[in-house]
């Protein structure tokens, strides 16, 4: 955690536009995150010694309270339209930033699908593992295909999975084509799909590109840009569920993609 803090301070120093408020907010966020860096390993160790399987981290009231407080300290206001309607199934969303997972996790107990590299991210990696994140290899189609049984297992246990089917992040003005392969898990297990649209704006509901985690950005770059803004509005729209009894994975991907793109086209840029 000390190394992370020093990296953040160094990056902020490089930008002459950084205000004292940004420094204060950085320190506040760091202190809040440092609490989790202690409690998460301790909780995992206790469960290991007791030979108990970790429960879903998002089912823990203390953690949900911590997560809500983190969102508050990041000065993010979450505006939700609709609601999660399927207890067991596949949720799919456009992907803009690491903040997507933080905001969505505070709404419902999703298990996320993420690439293996996320395991090594500070805080987010350990958090993901204890929140039953399904880590998959995305080097090629074959490696993605081999992860399908793992996803089916989660769905057949009655869990809700959250997928970002673009396979990468964008600035949020639109959505890239969705890769249909992982939809196959929902088709095989006969589970519904629900699309989710995410968009970030400023106080006046104008499009905010600073939240985007794109190109050569790292987690710190996005965080610093956010800390310089007065407020970040996270608009989350849950679309009606799609029953997939007669749809293949490609049609499911096309239909959910259209829902999200159509919604994004209605929002001001």
LINNORMO-V34421 format. One record per residue. N is the residue number from 1. RES is the residue in three letters. NEAR is the number of other C-alpha atoms within 12 Angstrom. Layout:
# LINNORMO-V34421
n=N res=RES near=NEAR
n=N res=RES near=NEAR
This chain:
# LINNORMO-V34421
n=1 res=UNK near=21
n=2 res=UNK near=15
n=3 res=UNK near=12
n=4 res=UNK near=24
n=5 res=UNK near=24
n=6 res=UNK near=16
n=7 res=UNK near=21
n=8 res=UNK near=31
n=9 res=UNK near=26
n=10 res=UNK near=19
n=11 res=UNK near=25
n=12 res=UNK near=31
n=13 res=UNK near=17
n=14 res=UNK near=13
n=15 res=UNK near=17
n=16 res=UNK near=12
n=17 res=UNK near=17
n=18 res=UNK near=24
n=19 res=UNK near=19
n=20 res=UNK near=16
n=21 res=UNK near=18
n=22 res=UNK near=30
n=23 res=UNK near=26
n=24 res=UNK near=20
n=25 res=UNK near=30
n=26 res=UNK near=35
n=27 res=UNK near=26
n=28 res=UNK near=23
n=29 res=UNK near=31
n=30 res=UNK near=32
n=31 res=UNK near=22
n=32 res=UNK near=27
n=33 res=UNK near=30
n=34 res=UNK near=23
n=35 res=UNK near=22
n=36 res=UNK near=30
n=37 res=UNK near=25
n=38 res=UNK near=18
n=39 res=UNK near=21
n=40 res=UNK near=29
n=41 res=UNK near=21
n=42 res=UNK near=16
n=43 res=UNK near=25
n=44 res=UNK near=26
n=45 res=UNK near=17
n=46 res=UNK near=15
n=47 res=UNK near=16
n=48 res=UNK near=14
n=49 res=UNK near=12
n=50 res=UNK near=11
n=51 res=UNK near=10
n=52 res=UNK near=12
n=53 res=UNK near=16
n=54 res=UNK near=25
n=55 res=UNK near=20
n=56 res=UNK near=26
n=57 res=UNK near=33
n=58 res=UNK near=32
n=59 res=UNK near=22
n=60 res=UNK near=21
n=61 res=UNK near=15
n=62 res=UNK near=17
n=63 res=UNK near=30
n=64 res=UNK near=26
n=65 res=UNK near=20
n=66 res=UNK near=28
n=67 res=UNK near=34
n=68 res=UNK near=26
n=69 res=UNK near=25
n=70 res=UNK near=30
n=71 res=UNK near=34
n=72 res=UNK near=26
n=73 res=UNK near=28
n=74 res=UNK near=38
n=75 res=UNK near=29
n=76 res=UNK near=31
n=77 res=UNK near=26
n=78 res=UNK near=31
n=79 res=UNK near=23
n=80 res=UNK near=23
n=81 res=UNK near=19
n=82 res=UNK near=18
n=83 res=UNK near=22
n=84 res=UNK near=32
n=85 res=UNK near=22
n=86 res=UNK near=28
n=87 res=UNK near=25
n=88 res=UNK near=31
n=89 res=UNK near=41
n=90 res=UNK near=49
n=91 res=UNK near=47
n=92 res=UNK near=51
n=93 res=UNK near=49
n=94 res=UNK near=47
n=95 res=UNK near=41
n=96 res=UNK near=38
n=97 res=UNK near=37
n=98 res=UNK near=35
n=99 res=UNK near=35
n=100 res=UNK near=38
n=101 res=UNK near=39
n=102 res=UNK near=35
n=103 res=UNK near=36
n=104 res=UNK near=42
n=105 res=UNK near=39
n=106 res=UNK near=31
n=107 res=UNK near=28
n=108 res=UNK near=33
n=109 res=UNK near=35
n=110 res=UNK near=38
n=111 res=UNK near=42
n=112 res=UNK near=44
n=113 res=UNK near=39
n=114 res=UNK near=37
n=115 res=UNK near=28
n=116 res=UNK near=22
n=117 res=UNK near=19
n=118 res=UNK near=27
n=119 res=UNK near=24
n=120 res=UNK near=16
n=121 res=UNK near=21
n=122 res=UNK near=26
n=123 res=UNK near=28
n=124 res=UNK near=29
n=125 res=UNK near=27
n=126 res=UNK near=27
n=127 res=UNK near=36
n=128 res=UNK near=34
n=129 res=UNK near=31
n=130 res=UNK near=32
n=131 res=UNK near=38
n=132 res=UNK near=32
n=133 res=UNK near=35
n=134 res=UNK near=36
n=135 res=UNK near=32
n=136 res=UNK near=29
n=137 res=UNK near=24
n=138 res=UNK near=26
n=139 res=UNK near=15
n=140 res=UNK near=15
n=141 res=UNK near=17
n=142 res=UNK near=14
n=143 res=UNK near=18
n=144 res=UNK near=30
n=145 res=UNK near=23
n=146 res=UNK near=21
n=147 res=UNK near=29
n=148 res=UNK near=30
n=149 res=UNK near=22
n=150 res=UNK near=26
n=151 res=UNK near=41
n=152 res=UNK near=30
n=153 res=UNK near=22
n=154 res=UNK near=29
n=155 res=UNK near=35
n=156 res=UNK near=23
n=157 res=UNK near=17
n=158 res=UNK near=23
n=159 res=UNK near=31
n=160 res=UNK near=38
n=161 res=UNK near=48
n=162 res=UNK near=43
n=163 res=UNK near=43
n=164 res=UNK near=43
n=165 res=UNK near=41
n=166 res=UNK near=29
n=167 res=UNK near=30
n=168 res=UNK near=27
n=169 res=UNK near=30
n=170 res=UNK near=31
n=171 res=UNK near=29
n=172 res=UNK near=38
n=173 res=UNK near=31
n=174 res=UNK near=31
n=175 res=UNK near=35
n=176 res=UNK near=26
n=177 res=UNK near=25
n=178 res=UNK near=34
n=179 res=UNK near=31
n=180 res=UNK near=31
n=181 res=UNK near=33
n=182 res=UNK near=45
n=183 res=UNK near=47
n=184 res=UNK near=34
n=185 res=UNK near=35
n=186 res=UNK near=45
n=187 res=UNK near=32
n=188 res=UNK near=26
n=189 res=UNK near=29
n=190 res=UNK near=25
n=191 res=UNK near=37
n=192 res=UNK near=38
n=193 res=UNK near=47
n=194 res=UNK near=39
n=195 res=UNK near=45
n=196 res=UNK near=42
n=197 res=UNK near=43
n=198 res=UNK near=46
n=199 res=UNK near=48
n=200 res=UNK near=42
n=201 res=UNK near=33
n=202 res=UNK near=27
n=203 res=UNK near=19
n=204 res=UNK near=14
n=205 res=UNK near=19
n=206 res=UNK near=20
n=207 res=UNK near=27
n=208 res=UNK near=32
n=209 res=UNK near=25
n=210 res=UNK near=31
n=211 res=UNK near=42
n=212 res=UNK near=37
n=213 res=UNK near=28
n=214 res=UNK near=21
n=215 res=UNK near=15
n=216 res=UNK near=11
n=217 res=UNK near=21
n=218 res=UNK near=22
n=219 res=UNK near=27
n=220 res=UNK near=30
n=221 res=UNK near=28
n=222 res=UNK near=30
n=223 res=UNK near=38
n=224 res=UNK near=39
n=225 res=UNK near=33
n=226 res=UNK near=37
n=227 res=UNK near=36
n=228 res=UNK near=29
n=229 res=UNK near=27
n=230 res=UNK near=23
n=231 res=UNK near=27
n=232 res=UNK near=36
n=233 res=UNK near=34
n=234 res=UNK near=38
n=235 res=UNK near=32
n=236 res=UNK near=34
n=237 res=UNK near=33
n=238 res=UNK near=32
n=239 res=UNK near=31
n=240 res=UNK near=24
n=241 res=UNK near=27
n=242 res=UNK near=35
n=243 res=UNK near=25
n=244 res=UNK near=28
n=245 res=UNK near=17
n=246 res=UNK near=16
n=247 res=UNK near=24
n=248 res=UNK near=25
n=249 res=UNK near=32
n=250 res=UNK near=23
n=251 res=UNK near=24
n=252 res=UNK near=37
n=253 res=UNK near=39
n=254 res=UNK near=29
n=255 res=UNK near=29
n=256 res=UNK near=43
n=257 res=UNK near=36
n=258 res=UNK near=26
n=259 res=UNK near=32
n=260 res=UNK near=39
n=261 res=UNK near=30
n=262 res=UNK near=21
n=263 res=UNK near=29
n=264 res=UNK near=29
n=265 res=UNK near=18
n=266 res=UNK near=14
n=267 res=UNK near=23
n=268 res=UNK near=18
n=269 res=UNK near=19
